[in-house]
Amino acid sequence: MSKTVQIYSGIPYGPELPIYHVAIRARSGAVHNVLHLPADDDEQAREQARTMVDSHAVELWDGLRFVDRFAPVA
């Protein structure tokens, strides 16, 4: 049986492929920006998301699955 990989908005996905994205949150809690995050697994995605933390909180998602949240610095 062959694996099916589909393309959604230019991003490959399928049952075995995660679709990671980060939501950058303003201090008010509103979503400031959402960015696609290319990663192979949760740990790799967490490492990349941690580097994006500054004065805004960063939430890591795999599609609709919440993965982690990183609090803002200072």
Secondary structure, DSSP 8 states (H G I E B T S, - for coil): -----EEETTEEEBTTB--EEEEEE-TTS-EEEEEE---SSHHHHHHHHHTT-SSSEEEEEETTEEEEEE----
